[in-house]
Amino acid sequence: MAYKITEACNGCGDCVPECPVDAITENGINIDVCNDCGACVNVCCKDAIIEV
């Protein structure tokens, strides 16, 4: 399952250092790199990251 950053994102960046494969960019989550670990979801203060 892949993840997507929604418009609810406030750009805080808390998710970026949590990603073990550096899949999070300023353009969203690179689904070709994402390993579906969910670490970003667990730290998002806005619940802006969803499974797609």
N, CA, C and O atoms as a CHARMM CRD file, in Angstrom:
* protein
*
  208
    1    1 MET  N      0.85000  -1.17700   0.00000 PROA 1      0.00000
    2    1 MET  CA     0.00000   0.00000   0.00000 PROA 1      0.00000
    3    1 MET  C      0.89500   1.23800   0.00000 PROA 1      0.00000
    4    1 MET  O      1.86400   1.30800   0.75500 PROA 1      0.00000
    5    2 ALA  N      0.57600   2.18600  -0.82400 PROA 2      0.00000
    6    2 ALA  CA     1.34600   3.43200  -0.90400 PROA 2      0.00000
    7    2 ALA  C      0.69200   4.51400  -0.04800 PROA 2      0.00000
    8    2 ALA  O     -0.46200   4.38900   0.36200 PROA 2      0.00000
    9    3 TYR  N      1.43800   5.56000   0.20900 PROA 3      0.00000
   10    3 TYR  CA     0.94800   6.68000   1.00300 PROA 3      0.00000
   11    3 TYR  C      0.94700   7.94600   0.18000 PROA 3      0.00000
   12    3 TYR  O      1.70700   8.08200  -0.77900 PROA 3      0.00000
   13    4 LYS  N      0.07400   8.88500   0.56700 PROA 4      0.00000
   14    4 LYS  CA    -0.05500  10.16700  -0.11600 PROA 4      0.00000
   15    4 LYS  C     -0.17200  11.26000   0.93600 PROA 4      0.00000
   16    4 LYS  O     -0.81400  11.07500   1.97000 PROA 4      0.00000
   17    5 ILE  N      0.45200  12.39900   0.66300 PROA 5      0.00000
   18    5 ILE  CA     0.32200  13.56300   1.53400 PROA 5      0.00000
   19    5 ILE  C     -0.80700  14.42400   0.97700 PROA 5      0.00000
   20    5 ILE  O     -0.77300  14.83500  -0.18300 PROA 5      0.00000
   21    6 THR  N     -1.80300  14.69100   1.80900 PROA 6      0.00000
   22    6 THR  CA    -2.97900  15.43700   1.37500 PROA 6      0.00000
   23    6 THR  C     -2.79300  16.93900   1.57700 PROA 6      0.00000
   24    6 THR  O     -1.77400  17.38900   2.10100 PROA 6      0.00000
   25    7 GLU  N     -3.78900  17.69500   1.15500 PROA 7      0.00000
   26    7 GLU  CA    -3.75600  19.14700   1.30100 PROA 7      0.00000
   27    7 GLU  C     -3.80500  19.59900   2.75900 PROA 7      0.00000
   28    7 GLU  O     -3.56400  20.77100   3.04800 PROA 7      0.00000
   29    8 ALA  N     -4.10900  18.69600   3.67100 PROA 8      0.00000
   30    8 ALA  CA    -4.13400  19.03200   5.09800 PROA 8      0.00000
   31    8 ALA  C     -2.72300  19.27500   5.64500 PROA 8      0.00000
   32    8 ALA  O     -2.56400  19.80300   6.74500 PROA 8      0.00000
   33    9 CYS  N     -1.71600  18.89100   4.88200 PROA 9      0.00000
   34    9 CYS  CA    -0.32000  19.06300   5.31000 PROA 9      0.00000
   35    9 CYS  C     -0.01200  20.53700   5.52900 PROA 9      0.00000
   36    9 CYS  O     -0.34900  21.38600   4.70500 PROA 9      0.00000
   37   10 ASN  N      0.63800  20.82700   6.66100 PROA 10     0.00000
   38   10 ASN  CA     1.02600  22.20800   6.95600 PROA 10     0.00000
   39   10 ASN  C      2.51700  22.44800   6.69100 PROA 10     0.00000
   40   10 ASN  O      3.03600  23.52400   6.98600 PROA 10     0.00000
   41   11 GLY  N      3.19200  21.46100   6.14400 PROA 11     0.00000
   42   11 GLY  CA     4.59200  21.61400   5.78300 PROA 11     0.00000
   43   11 GLY  C      5.56400  21.63700   6.94200 PROA 11     0.00000
   44   11 GLY  O      6.67200  22.15600   6.80500 PROA 11     0.00000
   45   12 CYS  N      5.17400  21.08500   8.08100 PROA 12     0.00000
   46   12 CYS  CA     6.03200  21.13700   9.26700 PROA 12     0.00000
   47   12 CYS  C      7.34100  20.36000   9.08500 PROA 12     0.00000
   48   12 CYS  O      8.35800  20.70900   9.68500 PROA 12     0.00000
   49   13 GLY  N      7.31700  19.30800   8.25900 PROA 13     0.00000
   50   13 GLY  CA     8.52200  18.53000   8.00400 PROA 13     0.00000
   51   13 GLY  C      8.83100  17.44200   8.99200 PROA 13     0.00000
   52   13 GLY  O      9.86500  16.78500   8.86900 PROA 13     0.00000
   53   14 ASP  N      7.97000  17.22000   9.97700 PROA 14     0.00000
   54   14 ASP  CA     8.23100  16.18700  10.98400 PROA 14     0.00000
   55   14 ASP  C      8.37000  14.79500  10.37100 PROA 14     0.00000
   56   14 ASP  O      9.07000  13.94400  10.92000 PROA 14     0.00000
   57   15 CYS  N      7.71900  14.56300   9.25300 PROA 15     0.00000
   58   15 CYS  CA     7.74100  13.24400   8.63300 PROA 15     0.00000
   59   15 CYS  C      9.05400  12.95700   7.89400 PROA 15     0.00000
   60   15 CYS  O      9.44900  11.79800   7.76800 PROA 15     0.00000
   61   16 VAL  N      9.72100  13.98600   7.41400 PROA 16     0.00000
   62   16 VAL  CA    10.90300  13.80500   6.57700 PROA 16     0.00000
   63   16 VAL  C     12.00200  12.98800   7.26100 PROA 16     0.00000
   64   16 VAL  O     12.47200  12.01100   6.67700 PROA 16     0.00000
   65   17 PRO  N     12.42800  13.34700   8.47200 PROA 17     0.00000
   66   17 PRO  CA    13.50300  12.55500   9.08800 PROA 17     0.00000
   67   17 PRO  C     13.06200  11.15800   9.51700 PROA 17     0.00000
   68   17 PRO  O     13.91000  10.30600   9.78500 PROA 17     0.00000
   69   18 GLU  N     11.77500  10.90900   9.58600 PROA 18     0.00000
   70   18 GLU  CA    11.28000   9.59400   9.99300 PROA 18     0.00000
   71   18 GLU  C     11.32400   8.57500   8.85700 PROA 18     0.00000
   72   18 GLU  O     11.29500   7.37000   9.10500 PROA 18     0.00000
   73   19 CYS  N     11.39200   9.04600   7.62900 PROA 19     0.00000
   74   19 CYS  CA    11.36400   8.14300   6.47500 PROA 19     0.00000
   75   19 CYS  C     12.71900   7.45500   6.30900 PROA 19     0.00000
   76   19 CYS  O     13.72100   8.12100   6.04500 PROA 19     0.00000
   77   20 PRO  N     12.76100   6.12700   6.46000 PROA 20     0.00000
   78   20 PRO  CA    14.04100   5.41500   6.39100 PROA 20     0.00000
   79   20 PRO  C     14.60700   5.31000   4.97200 PROA 20     0.00000
   80   20 PRO  O     15.77300   4.95300   4.80000 PROA 20     0.00000
   81   21 VAL  N     13.79400   5.61600   3.95500 PROA 21     0.00000
   82   21 VAL  CA    14.26300   5.48300   2.56900 PROA 21     0.00000
   83   21 VAL  C     14.24800   6.81700   1.82300 PROA 21     0.00000
   84   21 VAL  O     14.40200   6.83900   0.60200 PROA 21     0.00000
   85   22 ASP  N     14.06600   7.91600   2.53200 PROA 22     0.00000
   86   22 ASP  CA    14.06100   9.26300   1.93700 PROA 22     0.00000
   87   22 ASP  C     13.07900   9.39200   0.77400 PROA 22     0.00000
   88   22 ASP  O     13.40800   9.94600  -0.27500 PROA 22     0.00000
   89   23 ALA  N     11.87000   8.87400   0.97800 PROA 23     0.00000
   90   23 ALA  CA    10.84800   8.91600  -0.06700 PROA 23     0.00000
   91   23 ALA  C     10.03600  10.20100  -0.04600 PROA 23     0.00000
   92   23 ALA  O      9.29700  10.47500  -0.99200 PROA 23     0.00000
   93   24 ILE  N     10.15800  10.98800   1.00600 PROA 24     0.00000
   94   24 ILE  CA     9.35800  12.20900   1.12600 PROA 24     0.00000
   95   24 ILE  C     10.13700  13.39000   0.56400 PROA 24     0.00000
   96   24 ILE  O     11.25200  13.68600   0.99200 PROA 24     0.00000
   97   25 THR  N      9.51700  14.05800  -0.40900 PROA 25     0.00000
   98   25 THR  CA    10.13500  15.20800  -1.05300 PROA 25     0.00000
   99   25 THR  C      9.19800  16.40500  -0.93400 PROA 25     0.00000
  100   25 THR  O      8.10400  16.28100  -0.38400 PROA 25     0.00000
  101   26 GLU  N      9.60400  17.53600  -1.43300 PROA 26     0.00000
  102   26 GLU  CA     8.73200  18.71500  -1.39700 PROA 26     0.00000
  103   26 GLU  C      7.51600  18.52700  -2.30100 PROA 26     0.00000
  104   26 GLU  O      6.54900  19.28100  -2.20100 PROA 26     0.00000
  105   27 ASN  N      7.55800  17.53200  -3.17900 PROA 27     0.00000
  106   27 ASN  CA     6.44000  17.24800  -4.08200 PROA 27     0.00000
  107   27 ASN  C      5.53100  16.13100  -3.57600 PROA 27     0.00000
  108   27 ASN  O      4.56800  15.76700  -4.25100 PROA 27     0.00000
  109   28 GLY  N      5.82400  15.58700  -2.40600 PROA 28     0.00000
  110   28 GLY  CA     5.00300  14.50600  -1.84900 PROA 28     0.00000
  111   28 GLY  C      5.84200  13.28600  -1.54500 PROA 28     0.00000
  112   28 GLY  O      7.03200  13.38700  -1.24900 PROA 28     0.00000
  113   29 ILE  N      5.19900  12.12200  -1.62400 PROA 29     0.00000
  114   29 ILE  CA     5.87900  10.86100  -1.34400 PROA 29     0.00000
  115   29 ILE  C      6.14300  10.14900  -2.66500 PROA 29     0.00000
  116   29 ILE  O      5.22400   9.91800  -3.45100 PROA 29     0.00000
  117   30 ASN  N      7.38300   9.81100  -2.89600 PROA 30     0.00000
  118   30 ASN  CA     7.76200   9.08500  -4.09800 PROA 30     0.00000
  119   30 ASN  C      7.37200   7.61800  -3.90600 PROA 30     0.00000
  120   30 ASN  O      8.03400   6.88500  -3.17100 PROA 30     0.00000
  121   31 ILE  N      6.31000   7.20200  -4.56000 PROA 31     0.00000
  122   31 ILE  CA     5.79500   5.84400  -4.34500 PROA 31     0.00000
  123   31 ILE  C      6.71900   4.76700  -4.90800 PROA 31     0.00000
  124   31 ILE  O      6.59200   3.59400  -4.55800 PROA 31     0.00000
  125   32 ASP  N      7.64600   5.16200  -5.77700 PROA 32     0.00000
  126   32 ASP  CA     8.61400   4.19800  -6.29700 PROA 32     0.00000
  127   32 ASP  C      9.69900   3.88800  -5.27700 PROA 32     0.00000
  128   32 ASP  O     10.37500   2.86500  -5.37900 PROA 32     0.00000
  129   33 VAL  N      9.86600   4.76100  -4.29900 PROA 33     0.00000
  130   33 VAL  CA    10.89400   4.59900  -3.27200 PROA 33     0.00000
  131   33 VAL  C     10.28000   4.14600  -1.94300 PROA 33     0.00000
  132   33 VAL  O     10.91300   3.40400  -1.19200 PROA 33     0.00000
  133   34 CYS  N      9.06500   4.58300  -1.65300 PROA 34     0.00000
  134   34 CYS  CA     8.38800   4.27900  -0.39000 PROA 34     0.00000
  135   34 CYS  C      8.33600   2.77200  -0.14000 PROA 34     0.00000
  136   34 CYS  O      7.98400   1.99800  -1.03000 PROA 34     0.00000
  137   35 ASN  N      8.68700   2.36800   1.07600 PROA 35     0.00000
  138   35 ASN  CA     8.64300   0.94600   1.43000 PROA 35     0.00000
  139   35 ASN  C      7.42800   0.59600   2.29200 PROA 35     0.00000
  140   35 ASN  O      7.36900  -0.48600   2.87500 PROA 35     0.00000
  141   36 ASP  N      6.46500   1.50700   2.37000 PROA 36     0.00000
  142   36 ASP  CA     5.18400   1.27600   3.05500 PROA 36     0.00000
  143   36 ASP  C      5.32600   0.98700   4.54500 PROA 36     0.00000
  144   36 ASP  O      4.53300   0.23000   5.10500 PROA 36     0.00000
  145   37 CYS  N      6.32200   1.57800   5.18900 PROA 37     0.00000
  146   37 CYS  CA     6.53500   1.30600   6.61000 PROA 37     0.00000
  147   37 CYS  C      5.55000   2.05000   7.51200 PROA 37     0.00000
  148   37 CYS  O      5.25600   1.59000   8.61500 PROA 37     0.00000
  149   38 GLY  N      5.03700   3.19900   7.05100 PROA 38     0.00000
  150   38 GLY  CA     4.08100   3.96600   7.83800 PROA 38     0.00000
  151   38 GLY  C      4.68200   4.87000   8.88900 PROA 38     0.00000
  152   38 GLY  O      3.94600   5.46600   9.67500 PROA 38     0.00000
  153   39 ALA  N      5.99100   4.99000   8.92900 PROA 39     0.00000
  154   39 ALA  CA     6.63500   5.84400   9.93600 PROA 39     0.00000
  155   39 ALA  C      6.17000   7.29500   9.80600 PROA 39     0.00000
  156   39 ALA  O      6.01400   7.98700  10.81200 PROA 39     0.00000
  157   40 CYS  N      5.95100   7.75200   8.59400 PROA 40     0.00000
  158   40 CYS  CA     5.51100   9.12900   8.37100 PROA 40     0.00000
  159   40 CYS  C      4.10600   9.36100   8.91700 PROA 40     0.00000
  160   40 CYS  O      3.81100  10.42800   9.45500 PROA 40     0.00000
  161   41 VAL  N      3.25900   8.37800   8.77900 PROA 41     0.00000
  162   41 VAL  CA     1.87500   8.48600   9.26100 PROA 41     0.00000
  163   41 VAL  C      1.85800   8.66300  10.77000 PROA 41     0.00000
  164   41 VAL  O      1.07200   9.44700  11.30200 PROA 41     0.00000
  165   42 ASN  N      2.71300   7.94300  11.44600 PROA 42     0.00000
  166   42 ASN  CA     2.73900   7.95700  12.91100 PROA 42     0.00000
  167   42 ASN  C      3.15700   9.28800  13.50600 PROA 42     0.00000
  168   42 ASN  O      2.82600   9.56600  14.65900 PROA 42     0.00000
  169   43 VAL  N      3.87200  10.12000  12.76400 PROA 43     0.00000
  170   43 VAL  CA     4.34000  11.39500  13.31200 PROA 43     0.00000
  171   43 VAL  C      3.58500  12.60700  12.77500 PROA 43     0.00000
  172   43 VAL  O      3.84600  13.72900  13.21100 PROA 43     0.00000
  173   44 CYS  N      2.66900  12.41400  11.85200 PROA 44     0.00000
  174   44 CYS  CA     1.97500  13.54700  11.23900 PROA 44     0.00000
  175   44 CYS  C      0.95900  14.15900  12.20900 PROA 44     0.00000
  176   44 CYS  O     -0.00200  13.51000  12.62100 PROA 44     0.00000
  177   45 CYS  N      1.19900  15.42200  12.55800 PROA 45     0.00000
  178   45 CYS  CA     0.32900  16.10100  13.52500 PROA 45     0.00000
  179   45 CYS  C     -1.01100  16.53900  12.91900 PROA 45     0.00000
  180   45 CYS  O     -1.93000  16.89900  13.65500 PROA 45     0.00000
  181   46 LYS  N     -1.12500  16.51200  11.61600 PROA 46     0.00000
  182   46 LYS  CA    -2.34300  16.93200  10.93000 PROA 46     0.00000
  183   46 LYS  C     -3.12100  15.75900  10.30800 PROA 46     0.00000
  184   46 LYS  O     -4.13100  15.97000   9.63500 PROA 46     0.00000
  185   47 ASP  N     -2.65500  14.54500  10.53200 PROA 47     0.00000
  186   47 ASP  CA    -3.23900  13.36100   9.89200 PROA 47     0.00000
  187   47 ASP  C     -3.35900  13.58400   8.38500 PROA 47     0.00000
  188   47 ASP  O     -4.36500  13.22900   7.77000 PROA 47     0.00000
  189   48 ALA  N     -2.32400  14.17300   7.80500 PROA 48     0.00000
  190   48 ALA  CA    -2.33800  14.54600   6.39200 PROA 48     0.00000
  191   48 ALA  C     -1.78900  13.46200   5.47700 PROA 48     0.00000
  192   48 ALA  O     -1.80100  13.62500   4.25700 PROA 48     0.00000
  193   49 ILE  N     -1.31300  12.37100   6.03800 PROA 49     0.00000
  194   49 ILE  CA    -0.75500  11.29000   5.23000 PROA 49     0.00000
  195   49 ILE  C     -1.71700  10.11300   5.27100 PROA 49     0.00000
  196   49 ILE  O     -2.06300   9.61200   6.34000 PROA 49     0.00000
  197   50 ILE  N     -2.14200   9.68100   4.09100 PROA 50     0.00000
  198   50 ILE  CA    -3.14300   8.61800   4.00700 PROA 50     0.00000
  199   50 ILE  C     -2.63900   7.48900   3.10500 PROA 50     0.00000
  200   50 ILE  O     -1.76300   7.68300   2.26300 PROA 50     0.00000
  201   51 GLU  N     -3.21400   6.31600   3.30600 PROA 51     0.00000
  202   51 GLU  CA    -2.94900   5.18900   2.42000 PROA 51     0.00000
  203   51 GLU  C     -3.78800   5.34100   1.16400 PROA 51     0.00000
  204   51 GLU  O     -4.94700   5.75100   1.22600 PROA 51     0.00000
  205   52 VAL  N     -3.19400   5.00800   0.02100 PROA 52     0.00000
  206   52 VAL  CA    -3.93200   5.05000  -1.24700 PROA 52     0.00000
  207   52 VAL  C     -3.86100   3.71100  -1.94200 PROA 52     0.00000
  208   52 VAL  O     -4.42200   3.54800  -3.02600 PROA 52     0.00000
